[in-house]
Each structure stands twice: as structure tokens, then as C-alpha cells.
Amino acid sequence: EQVVELEKQLSDYQAVFVDLPSLAHPAMSPGGELHGWLAGHHGIHRHILVPMDLDPAELEDFPARARELNVDWLSLGRLDRTRRPGKVLDLVEAVPLPVSLLCGDEPAIIASPANLAQLVTRGLAGTGIRTRPEGTAVEEEGQ
């Protein structure tokens, strides 16, 4: 009910980010209330935020769950915390969807072929996200 009401209130916005429960939550399982609304709603683009400080191999049911939810895009999060940013290749091989956003600590940036190539080949250098010594990400100047 709340999601349907929220949809009415926010229909004039171009983009709305909604923090949903984890994929393991019963509401997100097939037959669950949120799952039914999200998977069957073709009027929205579904981006799923994948924390890149986890190993994609540990997300063994993730490809199936993404398909069940009709996910359209991958957003890569916690890039400032990953030690192996090239593992994005493992992720997009398992879930062949376009990448929409690159997220460190703040702010998120729109993914492009150039900054994705930089991420895979050189890590955070050149992506628009850099890591401070204390471990927080910031946008590079001029981005």
C-alpha cells in the first residue's frame, strides 16, 4: 500500500531512489508483496545497488534474484572500499546488465564506457572517484 501511494506522490520526478530490504527479506522473495509490485511494474527502471566490497562469487543466487525482479541496471557501490575493482567483470559476466552508477562514499557518478574501463584497468584512478587516506571517496576536481 505504501509503495503504491508513494508512486502517486512521486510521479512527477525523473528519478527516485528507494532503499528496499535485502534480497533475502521475505517481502523480496517471489510471492512477497514488494517482489510482486517491483517485478511486475514496467513503468519504472529498476537499478540494483551491488556492494563491490563483497566478492561476486559470494552472491551465488544474485543472478537468479536479479532476473526474478526484472532488474534493468546495475549500480556499483562501495567502490572506495574494494581492493579488487576489476571484479566488476565477474559481476557483469554473471548478470549481463548495463552499469548505471559508480558509487564511492559520496557522490555517485554516472557510469560511462571510459570510467568503467579505467575502473577495471587502473582501479579508482581516472573514474571520478578517488580514495582519501582515511578511506572515504570524493569526486575528483573537474568531474
C-alpha positions as a printed Julia matrix, in Angstrom:
143×3 Matrix{Float64}:
  0.0     0.0     0.0
  2.71    2.47    0.97
  4.68    1.85   -2.22
  1.61    2.41   -4.41
  0.81    5.66   -2.56
  4.43    6.77   -2.79
  4.38    6.12   -6.53
  1.45    8.52   -6.93
  3.17   11.24   -4.89
  6.48   11.0    -6.74
  5.25   10.53  -10.3
  6.48   13.98  -11.39
 10.12   13.22  -10.53
 12.56   11.94  -13.16
 14.39    9.71  -10.69
 13.55    8.41   -7.24
 15.84    6.13   -5.26
 14.09    3.76   -2.85
 16.05    1.76   -0.31
 14.4    -1.65   -0.23
 15.05   -4.6     2.08
 17.82   -7.02    1.17
 17.11   -9.7    -1.41
 16.99  -12.22    1.46
 14.0   -10.45    3.09
 10.69  -12.36    2.74
  8.99   -9.34    1.11
 11.54   -9.51   -1.72
 11.12  -13.25   -2.33
  8.93  -14.47   -5.19
  5.35  -14.15   -3.99
  6.34  -11.45   -1.5
  4.48   -8.15   -1.52
  7.36   -5.92   -2.64
  8.61   -8.51   -5.09
  5.23   -8.66   -6.81
  4.99   -4.88   -7.16
  8.59   -4.35   -8.25
  8.95   -7.27  -10.67
  5.62   -6.6   -12.34
  5.93   -2.83  -12.62
  7.06   -1.98  -16.13
  6.73    1.79  -15.68
  9.98    2.1   -13.74
 13.64    1.29  -14.35
 15.0    -1.0   -11.67
 18.62   -0.36  -10.68
 20.1    -2.71   -8.1
 22.99   -1.47   -5.97
 25.73   -4.08   -5.67
 28.32   -3.52   -2.91
 31.67   -4.1    -4.59
 33.49   -4.73   -1.32
 31.87   -8.18   -1.5
 33.1   -10.92   -3.79
 30.59  -11.59   -6.61
 31.27  -15.31   -6.13
 29.69  -15.0    -2.68
 26.49  -13.67   -4.27
 25.72  -17.04   -5.83
 21.94  -16.57   -6.02
 22.23  -12.93   -7.15
 21.87  -13.55  -10.93
 18.66  -15.53  -10.4
 17.26  -12.95   -7.97
 18.06  -10.08  -10.34
 16.17  -11.88  -13.12
 13.22  -12.56  -10.8
 12.96   -8.83  -10.03
 13.35   -7.81  -13.69
 16.33   -5.64  -12.8
 17.31   -3.3   -15.66
 20.62   -1.82  -14.46
 23.49   -2.48  -12.06
 24.78    0.3    -9.81
 28.19   -0.36   -8.27
 28.56    0.75   -4.68
 31.32    0.83   -2.07
 33.95    1.2    -4.76
 36.06    3.14   -2.29
 36.2     0.02   -0.1
 37.08   -2.62   -2.66
 40.6    -3.95   -3.07
 39.95   -5.52   -6.48
 37.76   -3.21   -8.62
 38.35   -5.38  -11.69
 35.96   -7.94  -10.21
 33.22   -5.89  -11.87
 33.98   -8.1   -14.89
 32.92  -11.17  -12.88
 29.71   -9.4   -11.92
 28.69   -8.31  -15.41
 29.51  -11.77  -16.74
 27.12  -13.31  -14.17
 24.48  -10.59  -14.58
 24.83   -9.14  -18.1
 23.17   -5.78  -17.49
 24.39   -2.24  -18.18
 26.07   -0.36  -15.34
 24.37    2.93  -14.45
 26.16    4.45  -11.45
 29.53    4.27   -9.73
 29.31    5.0    -6.05
 32.03    5.59   -3.51
 31.33    7.38   -0.28
 29.77   10.45   -1.96
 28.67   11.46   -4.59
 27.6     8.84   -7.13
 28.64    9.44  -10.72
 27.08    8.21  -13.96
 28.92    5.22  -15.37
 30.44    5.61  -18.81
 32.5     3.28  -21.0
 35.56    5.4   -20.23
 35.29    5.39  -16.44
 34.33    1.69  -16.38
 37.42    0.86  -18.45
 39.51    2.96  -16.07
 37.96    1.18  -13.09
 38.79   -2.26  -14.48
 42.31   -1.44  -15.66
 43.57    1.09  -13.13
 41.21    0.93  -10.15
 39.65    4.15   -8.95
 42.19    6.36  -10.74
 40.5     8.22  -13.57
 36.95    7.17  -12.71
 35.91   10.37  -10.98
 36.17    8.67   -7.57
 39.33    8.74   -5.53
 40.08    7.41   -2.07
 41.35    9.66    0.67
 43.91    8.22    3.08
 41.18    7.88    5.7
 39.2     5.69    3.29
 36.37    7.94    2.16
 35.72    8.64   -1.5
 35.34   12.07   -3.02
 34.66   13.27   -6.54
 37.79   14.34   -8.39
 38.02   18.01   -9.28
 36.71   18.82  -12.74
 34.34   15.83  -12.87
